[in-house]
Amino acid sequence: MDTQAGPSLRASGRDVRDGLIGLVATGVALLVAAWVLDGLSFAHWWTAFVVAAAMGLVDALVRPVLRALAGRAGAVTALVLGVLVQVAVVELALLAVPSASVASLGDAVATLVIVAVVSTVTRWLLGITDSSYIVADLIRRGERRRRRTPAAGPAPGSSPVGVVVVQVDGLPFPLLQHGVVSGVLPTLARWVRSGSHDAVRWWARVPSTTPASQAALLHGTNDGIPAFRWYEKDTGRLMVANRPADAADLEVRLSDGRGLLADGGVSVSNIFSGDAPTAFMTMSRITGRGGLGPGRGYVRFFASPFVFPRALVRTLGEMAKELHQSRRQRLRGIEPRVRRRGAYVALRGLTNVLLRDLNVALVAEHMIAGAPVVFVDLVDYDEIAHHAGVARPESLAALAGVDEVLGTLERVAAAAPRDYRFVVLSDHGQSQGPTFRQLTGRGLEAAVREHTDASRTATLADTGDVEVWGPLNAMLAEVLSAVRPAARRSDGRRGTGVVVGPDRGRRGAATAGPSDDGRPELVVVGSGNLGLAWFPGLPGRVPIEELRRRFPALIPGLLAEPGIAFVVVDSARGPLAVGPDGVRVLLDDVVEGRDPLAAFGPRAAADLARVAVMDSCPDLYVHSTVDPRTAEVHAFEELVGCHGGLGGWQNDAVLVHPADWPLEADLLDRTVEGEALLYGAEAVHRQLVRWLERCGARRLPTPEATA
C-alpha cells in the first residue's frame, strides 16, 4: 500500500510545485506589466497573483469549448479563436478580480504581450531554453492518468509500443558524429553513449532532396521525382514538390494506400502524408481533405495563455539574431557566403522558433493520445545551413535546438500511455561551396542560353569548333560502338557509332523557338548542385545527336564553364555522362577516356543511371564539380549549403535507431567493397515498415493476404 502511495504523493507534489512556479512567474510578469502600462493597475501587489490564478481557472473552463469548436471548424478557425481566447482570458481574469482594473481592450492585449516578453526573458536568465513549457500540462495530464491505473500497475513490457520518427532535415552523418562528441547534441549523445541507440549512415540517392527522399521514406517509392522542381513536357507544367497542389498530385501518383503511416499514424509538417489518417501542415493534404489538419490539435498551442505570444517574442528575437550573425559573417570575411536578407530573415524566425514549437505541441498531443506512430519533419537546421553554411555556428545552434526537442519529447514519452521508441533520421545530408553564379557571374539559365544562341553557334561552327569536339567525338564513337554494335538510334535506324560535334560544312543552328501552344523555348532550374534543362519545343527526351545538330556549342560550352564537371544526356545507346575528357555509358558501365564520375564515388553511376531513365528527367542534367581539397560543390541556386546531386556530405544521411532493432541484412547494399548500408530511401522505408510491424505499431495485412 505504502509503496504505491509514495510515488503518487511525490508526483502530486511535483504538480503542485510546477503550478506554483507558473503562478509566481505569471504574477511577477503582471506586476511588470502594471508598472509599464498606465491602463493596468492593482490595488495591492498580491492582486497580480490572484489574477494569475484566475487566468488559469478561466482557461480551464474555456478550452474544452474551444476544442469542440475548433474540431468542427478547422485549423484556421482554431488559430483565430485561440488568439482571441488568449486576449479574452486576460480581460475576464482582470474583470473578475475586484482590486484589478484594465482601461481598455488594447491594454489587455498589451498585458498579454508584456507577460510573454517577461516570461521569455525570465526563462532565458534561468537557462531554460527548451520547449518543455509548451507541453508541461500535457506531461502532468499523462502522469495523472498513469497514477489512476490499477494499484498493481501494468506488467513490464505489456504497454503497447509506439514509434516517433523525427526527420532532422538535411543533417549529414559526419556532422551528427561531430555533434555527439562536441556536446552540441547532448540528448543524441546520451542515447548513443548509453547503448540505447545506434547511429549509422545511409545513402541518399540522386536527387538528394527532401521531396524525393521523403516520398520514398513515407510511400516506398520516388519514381518520377527527378529533382526538387522539374518541367513536364506532356502537360507543360513546372512541378514544385512542396507546392500543395503539386504535392497532392504527386501523392496520388505514388501512394498505394499502404504508406508508412497508414495504420493510425500521424503526419506533422511533411510534404507527403504517408497515407496517415491524421495530418497536420502536410503539403499534400492542404488543398484537399482536412486542410492544415484537425483544428482541435492546434488549440493547445494557440489558446494556452502566453504560449503563442511567447513563441512570437522568441521568433522576433531569432530574426534579430539573424541580422547580427549575417553582419558578423560579412565583417569577418567568411567565405563562401551568400546574401542573407529579405524574406529569409522572417523565414528563419518562423522555422527556427514558431514552427518548431508548434511541431512539438502537435507531436506531444498525439503521443499523450496514444498514436501508434508519428512522423515529423523539423526543417530548422536545413533552412539555416542553406544560407549560413553547413557547420557554421548558427547552423549548429539550430541543430542544438532540434536536440532539445528530442529531450522534450523524451519527457513526454515517459508520461504517455504507450512505450514510445524514437527513430531519428535525415532525408539527405548537405554540402557547401560558392555558387555557380559566384564563379561565373551569371546563372545557369544564362549560360545555357548563351551556348544555344544562334549567332554564337554560327561563329563557333565557322571558326573550327570541331577542334573542341574532336577528342570527345572520338571517345563517344569508340565507347558507343563498343557497347551494343547494332543498337537502335533515336530516329529508329540502326548504326554503329555517333558523331556529336558540328558538321564541317554546316552553318550555325538556330535555337529552339516557342511551340505553337506558346510554351517557352527553354526551361532551366537548379536543384542544389544539380541543374536541369528542357527544350519544350522538342518532343520527348532530346538525345545528344539532336542537341549536336541544333546546338553544336551547347555541351562543349557548358563543359568549359568553371564549376561544371559533367552533363547527363540521352543518346542512341542510352544515357551518357559526358565530361571534358571522357564519357561514361551509364547503363553499361563503359568508360572511354577519363571517367567523368571518378570524383563522385563508386555509387555515382548507379544513382545517375536510375534518374536518367525516368519519364520526367530533363533533356540535360548539368552537374557541378567537387573540390578535391575541400569537398565543396557549387549550387545552381544562391545557397551556400546545398543538396540535390553528388559530392561532399549531401548523400551521407543519418539513421539513429534503437540498438535492439538492428538493420536487417537482406536490406543492406554491399555492391561497394567494404561497405554495407541502406542504399536509398526506399530501403529505409522497408526497414521502418519491418520495425513497425515487429513492435506491433503497424498491423496492416500483407498485400498477399489482402489479395
N, C-alpha and C positions, 0 to 999 in steps of 0.2 A: 504493500500500500504506500509506504513512505517512499519507495524507490520510484513510484510513478508521480507522487506529489512534488518531489523535489524539482525535476525538470520543468513541470508545469508552472510552479511558482517562480522559478528563475526566468522562464520565458515571459510570464506575465509582468514580472519586474522589469524586464528589458523593454516591453511595450510601454510601460509607464514612463521609464526613463526617456525613451525616444520621443514620446508625446510631450513630456515636459521640456526637452531641449527645443523641439519645434515651437512650442508655445512661447518660451522665453525669447527665442530668436525673432519670432514674428512681433512680439510685444516691443522689443528694443527697436526693431525697424519702424514700427508705427510711431514710436516716440521721436525718432529721427524725422519721419515724415511730418509730424506735427510741428517740429522745430523749423522745418523748411517752408511749409505751406501756411499761409495766413488763413485759408479756408478750413483747416482741420485743427480741432482743439480738443483737449481732455481736461476735465475738471481736476482730476488727480492723476499722478504718474501711473498708479496701478490700473487706471481705467484702460490703458492701452493693452494690458494683458487680459482684461475681461473681454475687450473687443476681439482679441486674437482667439480666445476660446469661443466666442460667439460665431466667428467666421468658420471655425471648424464644424460647429453644430449646424449652421446654415448649409454648408457644403454637403454634409452628410445627408441632410433632408432633400436637397435639390438634385443631387447627382443621379439617384435612381430614376427620377422622372426624365432627366435629360438623356440618360442612356436609352430609355424606351423610345423617346422621340427621335434620337439620332439613329437608332436601329431601323426605324421606318423611313427616315428621310435621307440618309446617306452621309458621306464623309464631309462634303462641303457644308451641309447644314450643321454637322457636329462642330466644325471649326467655328462657324459664325456664332452658333448658340453658345459654344464653350467660352468664347471671348466675352460675349455679353453676360454670361452667367458669372464669370470671374468679377466683372465690374459690379454686378448686382449683389454678389456675396459681400463685397466690401461695403457697398451702400447700405444693405439691410443690416449688417452687423453694427455699423456705426449708428444707424437709426434706432436699433433695438436696445442699445445701452444708453440710459438717460444722461449720464455725465459725459458723453461724447457727442460731438456735433461736426457736421460737414456741410459746407456752404452750398456746394453745387455738385452736379454730376461730373464736371470737369475735375473738381478736387478729388472725387472718388477715383477717377482714372489715374490722376497724378499720384495718389496714395499707392495704388496698385504698382505703378512703375517704380516709385521710390523704394517700396518694400522689396521689390525684386532686385533692385540695384544693391541695396544694403545687404540683402541676403547673399547675393553673389560674391560681394567683396568679403563678407564675413567668412564664407566657406573657403575663399582663396587664402585669407590670412591664417585660417586654421589648417591649411594644407589639404582640404577636402576638395579634390578636383574631379572626382569621377562622377558618374551619372546615377549613383545609387539613390539619391534623393527622389528621383523620378519614380522609382518602384518601391520605395520604403514601405508604403502602406500595403502594396501587393505582397511583399515578403511577410509582413505581420499577419495579413489575412491567411496566407498559406500556412504559417506556423500555427495559428489558432485552429485551422482546420485539421492539421495533423494531431494537435493535442486532443481533439474531440474524437479521435479514433478509439476503438476498444482498448481497455487497460492493457491487455496482453500485447497490443501492437501487432503490426503485420509481421509475418515470418520473414527472416532475412532472404533477400532475393525474390520475394513474392511481388514486389511492386512492379507494375508494368514498365518496360523500358521505353523511353522516348529519345529522340535524337535531335540535336540542334546543330545545323550546318551553317557555319559562319564563313562567308566568302569575303576575304580581305582583298579587295580589288587591286590587281597589279603588283602584289607583293612577290618579289623574286626570292628564290630559295637562298642564295648567298646572303641576302640582307636579313632573312629570318635567322640564319646562323649567327650573323653579327649581332642582331638584336638580343638573342638568347645569351650570348657571352658578355655583352657590353652592359646589360642592365636596362636597355631600352624596353624590353618586353618581359617584365618580371612574372606575369601570370603564365605565359607560354614557357618561360624558362623553368618555372617551378614544375609545370606538367612534365616537361621533357626530363629534367634532372631527377624527378621522383620516380621516373619509370612508368608513370600512368599513361603517357602518350609517346608515340614515336613520330619523328619528323622526317619526311622523305621528299624528294623532288619527283615531279612528273613532267613529261614533255608536252608543252602546249604547241600543237602543230600550227603551221601556217593555214589560215590567218590567225595570228596570236592576238585576238581581240576579244572583248567581252561578249559581243553577240554570238560569235562562233563558238567560243568555249562554253558559254552558259547554255546555249541551245543544246549542246551535246551533254553537258552535265545534268540538265533537267529533263531532256527529252530523248537522249541517247543518240542523237544524230545532228549534224550541222550541214548536211548536204545542201548545196545551193547558196551558201553564205561565203562568198569569196573574199570578203573584207568587211570593214565597218559600214561602208556605204558603197553602192555599186549601181550601175546602169543596166536596165533590162531592155534589150533591143526589141523583143517581141511586143512589149507593152509601151515602150518609150518612157519608162518610169525610172526615176532615180530613187532607189531604195535607201533609206536610212534606218538602220536596225533599231535605234532607240526612239524612233518616232512612233507614237502609239498606233496609228493606222497601219504602218508597215510592220510593226512588231506583231500586231494581231493577225495580219495576213501570213506572216512567216510561221506563226504558231499553228495556224490551220494546215499549212503545208507539212509541218514537221511532226505534229502530235498524232499519236495513235491511241490516245486516251489512257495510256499506262505510264505516264511520266513519273518522275521520281516522287512527286508529292500527291499522286492520285488517290492514295488511300488515307484520306482525312488530313492531309498536310496543309501547311500554311506557307504562303509565299509573301515575302516582305521586301519591297524595294528592288525587285528584279526586273529584267527585260521580259523574260518569259515566265509562265506560271508553273511549269512542270505538272500541269493538269490538276493543280491544287483546288479543292473545293472553296477555300477561303484565300483571298489575295488582297494585299494592301499595296498601293502605289506600285503596281506591276504594270509595265507599259502595255503588254498585250491585252490587258483587261480594261484599260481606262476608257476606250471608246466603245466597249461592248457592255456586257452584263457586269454590274457591280461597280463600275467607275473606279474610284480610288479604294473601294473596299467597304465593308460594313461600317456604318457611321459610329456604332457604339464602341468600336475598337479605338477610336480617337478621343473618346470622352475623357479618359484619364489624363491625357496629355494636355488637351486644350481647356478642360474645365477645372482641373485641380488648381486651387489657389496658388498663384505665383510660379507654377511650373512653366507655363508657356511664356509669361513675361521674363522669367529668369533666363530662359533659353534665348529670348530675343536680346537681352542685355549681353549675354555671352557671345551671341552672333556679332553684335556691333564691336565688341572687344576683339574678336577674331579678325574682323575687317581692318581695324586699326593696327593690329599686329602684322597683317599682311603688308600694309603700306610701309611700316617700319622695316620689315625684313627685306622687301624688294629694294628699298633705298639702300640698305646695308650691302646688298649684293652689288649694286652699282658702284658704291663708294669703294668697296674692296676690290673691284675689278675681277670678280669671279666669272670665269668662263668654263663652259658655254653657258649662256643665259639668254632668256627671251624677255620681251616686254611683258610686264605683269601689272596691267592697269585695266580700267574699264570694267566690264561686267564680271571679269574674273574675281575682282575683289569681293563683290557681293556673293558670287558663287562659292568662293572658299568659305565665307562665313556660314552660308546656308548648309553646305555639305559637311563641314567640319564640326558644326555645333547643332544647329536646329534639326537637320535631317538625322544626324546620329542619335540625338536624344529621342526623337520620335520613333526611330527604329527600335531603340532599347525598350521604350514603353510598349510598343506593339508586340515584340517578341516575348517580353516578360508576361504580358497579359495572357498570351496563349500558352505559355509554359504553365502558369498557375491554373489555366483552364484544362490542362492535360492533353494538349495536341500531341499526336504521335510523332510528328516530325515538322520542324520549322526550318526554312531556308531563307537566310537574309544576306543581302549584299551590302557591305559597307564600303563606300567609294572614297572615303576621306583621303587615304594615302595616295591613291591613284591620281586623284584630281590635283593635289598639291605637287606630286612628283612630276607631273606633266609640265608644270610651269616653273617650279623651283629647282628640280633636279632629283635624281633617283635617291641619293643618300645625303642630301643637304639637311641642315639642322631642322628646318621647318617640316620637311618630309618625315624625318624621324620622330618629331614631336606628334605629328598626325598618327603615326604608327603606334606611338605610346598611348595615344587616346583610344585607339582600337583595342589595345591590350587591356586598358581599364574597363572597356565594355565587356570583355570576356570575364574579368573578375566580377563585375556586377551580375552578369548572367549566371555565373557560378553560384553566387549567393542566392539568386532566385531559384536555381535548381535544388538547393538544399531545402527549400520550403515548398517545392512543387509536389503534386501527387504522383508523378512518375519519377523513375530513376533515370534522369537525363544524362546522356553521354554527348560529348562535344566532338565534332569534327571541324577543323579549321582548314580551309583551302584557299588558294588563289586561282583565278581564271587564266592567268598568264603572269609572266614577270614584266620587267621594264628595262629598257636600255636608254642610253643617254648620248648626247652629242650635239654639235652645231647643226643647224638645219640646212637643207639644200639651198634655200634662199640666202642664207648667210654665206655659203660657199660661192654661189654664182651670181648673186644679186637679183635673181628672179625666181619665180616659182616654176614648178614642173609643167604646168599648162603652157606657160610662155615658152619654155624650152621645146616642148613638143610642137607647138605652132611654128616656132622658128625653123625647126628641122623639117616641117612639112610644107613650108611656104613655097609656092610655085616658082617665084622669081629666084629664090635662093637655090632651089633644087636645080633649076636650069643652069645656074652659074657653076655649081659643083660638077654637074654632069659634063658641061662643056670643057672644064679645065682639068679633066682627068680624075674625077672622083673614083674611077675604077682602081686607082692605086690604094685608096683607103680600103676598098672591098677586096682587093686581090688576095691577100693571105687568108682572109675569112672565107672567101669563096672556095678556096682550095680545101680548107678544113671541112666546110659544110659538105662539099661534093664528096669528099672522102668518107666522112663519118656516115652520111645518109645512104650512100650506095653500099656501105659495108653492113648495114643492119638488116634490111629486107630488100634484096636487089630488085624485086618486081612489085614493090608496094604501090598502092594506088595513089595518084596525085589528087590534089584538091579539085581539079577540073574533071575527074573521073577517068582520065587516061593513065596509062602506066609509064613509068620511067625509071631510070637507074640513078639519077642524081638531080641536083638542083643548083642553079646559079642565082644568087640573091643580090649581086651588085647590079649597077645600071648597065644596060646595053651600050656598046661603044657608039653606035650610030643614033642613039635616042636623045632627043632634046628633053628638057626638064618636064616632069609630070606636073599636072595641076593638082591642087589639094581637093579633097572631097567637099563638094558643095552640099548645101542643105537639101534634104529629100523633099519629095512632093508634099508630104504631110507636115512640113515645117519643122522637122526635128533638127537639132543642132548638127553641125558638121563634125564636131569634136566634143567629147566629154572626157575630162581628166579629173580624177580625185586622188587624194592622198589617204593612206591608212597607215600611219606611222612611217616607217622607212620602206614601205611597200606602196608604189604608185600604180595606178590603173588607168588605162586609156582605151577609149572606144571610138570607132568611126561609125556613127549611127546610120549614115547613108549607105554603108556597105553591108549587105546581108550576112548573117551568120558570123562565125568566128573567122576573122580575116587571116589567112595564112601568110607566112613570110614571103612567099612567091608574089602574092598580090601587093603586099606592102612595098616590096622591092620595085614592082612595076609602077606603082602610083607615087611612092615617096622614097626615092632611092637614097636620100640623105638622112632619113629618119633614124634608122638603127645605128649606123656608124656615128651620126651626130650625137645621139644620146650616150653611146658608149665612150665618147671622147669628153663628156662632161665631167667636171670634178665631182666626186661623191657617188657616181653611178657605177656599180660593179657588173651587172648583167641585166638582160631582159629575158623574159619568157614569152615565147611566141609559138603559134601553131605552124605546122608545116605538113607537107605531103606524107611525112614519116612519123607524125605525132608531135607533141610539144617539145620544144628545144629551149635550153638555157644557153644564151649566146653572150659571151664576154668579149672583151677586146682582143684576147689572144687564144680563144678556144671555144669549143662548142660541146655541149653535152646533150645527148638524146635521152630524155628523162625516162621514158617507158622501157627503154632497152639498156640503159646504163652504159652507153658507149660514149667515149670521150675522144675528141681529136684536138690536139694542141694542149694548151694549159686549161685544166678544169676550172671553169668559172665559179664553181661552188666549193672549191677546196677550202676556202677560208671560213666556211659556214658550218662545218661539222659533218659527220657521217650521216645524219638524218635529213639533211637539206634536200637531197634529190627526191626522196620518198615524199616529203612534205609538198614540194612543188609539183610533183607528178600528180598528186591527188587533186589539188585545186585547179591544175591546168586543164583538166578534162571535165570540170563542172560546166553545166549548160550556162551558168551565169558568169563564167570567168570573162575577163576583158580580152580585147584584141591584143593588148600588150601589157604585161606586167613589167614594171621597172623597179629594180631593187638597188638599194644603196650599198656602198662599200662598208666594211667594218675595219676600223683602225687596228692593226696588229699589236700596237703598243698599249692602247687604252681600251680596246674593245668598244669604242664609240661608233655609233651609226648616225645616219643623217635623215631626219624625218622630212617628208614632203609636206608636212604641216608645220606651223610655227609653234612647235613644242620642243622643249629641251629634253624631256623624258618622253619616250615613245615606245610603241609596240605594234605589231601587225605583221612583221616579216621574220627575218632571221638575224642573228648576230647579237653579241652582248648577253644580257641576262633575260631577255624578253621571253624566251622559251622555257626558262627554268622556273616552273610553277611549284607551288607548295601544297603538301598534304600532311596535316598533323592529325593523327588518328589514335584512338585508344590502343594501347600496346597489346591488349588481349584480343584485338580484332586485326589479325595480321593480313597483309596483302596476299592474295591467292596466286599461286604460281602460274596457273594457266592464263592469267590476265596480263602477266608481265612480258614485255618485249625484250628479246635477247639478241636481236639482229646486230647490235653493235657489240663487238667483243669486249668482255669485261664489265658490261653494264646491263642490269636488268631493272626496268622501270615500267610504270604505266605510261603507254605511248598514246597520247591524245585524250581529249576529254571524254570520248566515248568509252574508253577503258575505265576511266574514273567513275563514270556513271554506272557501269556494270558492277564495279566493286561496291559502290554505295548501295545499289539495289540489294546485293547479296547481304551486306551488313544489316540493312533494314529488315530483310526477311528473316535472318537468323536471330535477331534480337526481338522479333515479334512486333516491330513498329510498322511493318508492311505485311498485309495478309491477302493481297490480291491473288486470285488464282492464276496459274501459269497460262500463257496463250494456248498451249496444247489442251489443258483442261477446259478452257473456255470453248475451244473449238469442239 
